């Protein structure tokens, strides 16, 4: 009985070992030979969406906020009313200016009807009427501004006021409290930094592809609009600020989102290329598995540019050496 159990355990162990060893040596795909091809290299970076054409709208007059009609993130059209500042004082001023204009108009009419002996007084009255008319127009403009309107199509970026809050209008110290900040609708900047090696490969007006993890399936094309100089006071020495601009009609895209940017960085004729998935890393060294006399041999390689599908091999692999895709890839 004991001998029977021993034989069963030994047989089971041999079977498991044989099965495991066999699996580790079986290529998942057939061997392929490297081949020459053109590689369009790309620079891939991550940046943050920033607003374009940021415009401030200031309080038109002193007084409390009566109504707030928008929220942060809303898209608005030029002329839309965003909020209303209390109209009581401007409306009172308009009424007073209207009364003064009526009095000045009547006085001028009376003097003109009195005949040429009152011409000098009539001329003075005509001037007073003109001044009263200008004063009324000014007060009417001030009243109209109490309905704070969008000066352009755009997106509400900042709205830090609430109904009932008392705001300060234009005075000798400045243009008044900032009520709203707006950015251009549907246009975005992506800002990021590149090192001196990568920045030398791009130029202004160069196309770039943008995707956003927060908006799956959306891919848009933008352009490089600026390449700055390193900030000598920054701890990231030698990094060049770059801005890519794009437009989209998608309402799902919001300021502050993270964007993935891909910029073409040139085309090379690579004599040895393989699919990127055939490369794996042993520690930090890139490697490929080469089939030599039906045996797998690990080769450490030096990688060149890749286009996302194929990678150029700079050294460590010849064009006549077949490579395989094995389990550890």
Secondary structure, DSSP 8 states (H G I E B T S, - for coil): -HHHHHHHHHHHHHHHHHHHHHHHTS-SS--EE-EEEEEEEEEEEEEEEEESS-EEEE-SSSEEEEEE---TT-EE-TT-EEEEE--HHHHHHHHHHHHHHHHHHHHHHHHHHT-GGGHHHHHHHHHHHHHHHHHHHHHHHHHHHTEEE-SSSEEEEEE---TT-EE---BTTBS--EEEEEEETTEEEEEEEE-HHHHTT--TT-EEEEEETTSTT-EEEEEEEEE----TTSSSTT-EEEEEEEE---TT--TT-EEEEEEEEEEEEEEEEEEGGG-EEETTEEEEEEEETTEEEEEE-EEEEE-SSEEEEEES--TTSEEE--TT-
